[in-house]
Amino acid sequence: MKKRFTLLTLIAFLSLGTFSIFAQNDSENILPKEEVTEEAPDTETTEEEKTKKKKKKEVEEDTFHQIIKQKFMEGGPAFMGIVLLCLILGLALAIERIIYLNMATTNSKKLLNKVNDALKSGGVDAAKEVCRNTRGPVASIFYQGLDRSDEGLEQVEKSIVAYGGVQMGLLEKGLSWISLFIALAPMLGFMGTVIGMIGAFDAIEAAGDISPSLVAGGIKVALLTTVFGLIVAMILQVFYNYLISKVDSIVNDMEDASIKLVDILVNNK
């Protein structure tokens, strides 16, 4: 229940942040172009230099969110909105997994020392209490192994292996959805591009003439969806690779700590 609430909260915050970017009024601080470009006559300044200065000022006036908003609207809200939804959902899942995996990381050496001391001083019950008060998959696996310690080392090993598979499944939960959004975002972008190209050719057919401005405008709008889809996929891919490496690190730590736990139980027989 807590995980679901955390995920929904992340989705809500990301959605509100995205909405604030696109809803912000960006026309208040932009001066009319006539006022910006009015300068005292300069005989040494050529028309080409004036044009360059004018273009430079216009570029400086555009802020980052204005450019993003403009390109988003040019690409078509229909497909761009779906790709943006993939980004929001993918980021929410990735952030939730990062929080979960960081909380699941345990100092296994310190835990092993505590379990060993507890076995020597208070027996299996004291060691189980140490594991019960420690969060993380390593402590959970230790608890399951200690719970079967009176049935022999073979049962302890089987219990560790079985419960280790359960914990690994919990660590990898949600990664398949992130992988889906990584694949889906560029596919949606390509689909938007194809549909945009079809629209451009329909406009050419309706006009009965191949106008360079008509063709270039249609192709530019079509390719924006592909660019946005690829950007979303690259962002999510970075998070996905980090999560995979984090899961592998925790699993390796679990396996190494489980072997050492068996050795501790053998030494304390």
Secondary structure, 3 states (H helix, E strand, C coil): CHHHHHHHHHHHHHHHHHHHHHHCCCCCCCCCHHHHHCCCCCCCCCHHHHHHHHHHHHHHHCCHHHHHHHHHHHHCHHHHHHHHHHHHHHHHHHHHHHHHHHHHCCCHHHHHHHHHHHHHHHHHHHHHHHHHCCCCHHHHHHHHHHHCHHHCHHHHHHHHHHHHHHHHHHHCCCHHHHHHHHHHHHHHHHHHHHHHHHHHHHHHHHHCCCCHHHHHHHHHHHHHHHHHHHHHHHHHHHHHHHHHHHHHHHHHHHHHHHHHHHHHHHHCC
